[in-house]
């Protein structure tokens, strides 16, 4: 309940309110361990609110992103698909298997080390890192037919 109050207060302080659509989309993103793009958010939300349309989902995702309540992520170099996660999931990165397309979440202190080294060398400080790793998962490495360089 405290988190819902926090989210509502954050929206209210920006002159916005916690609409049913915003609440629905936040709950979908917060309650899943899946990696959802806008289309999948829409499919799941539509099951719960048949009157919802895709344009509302895109607008809502943009508002929530601008409010720093969700983060937009890319899992591949081409940035072909945007995925969304709530900021409550904490700092982590993603590994995408080029064979089976499985996505593995990666937590590492190395990014914080790079941040500190960068600050020491330049005096500047970055506040966000967008890192995606690509390669082959253990299953695909073990499978000769899926793994080719």
Secondary structure, DSSP 8 states (H G I E B T S, - for coil): -HHHHHHHHHHHHTT----HHHHHHHHHHHT--S-EEHHHHHHHHHHH-TT--HHHHHHHHHHHHHTTSEEEE--STT--S-EEEEGGG-S-EEEEETTT--EEEE--THHHHHHHHHHHHHS--------EEEE--HHHHH-TTT---
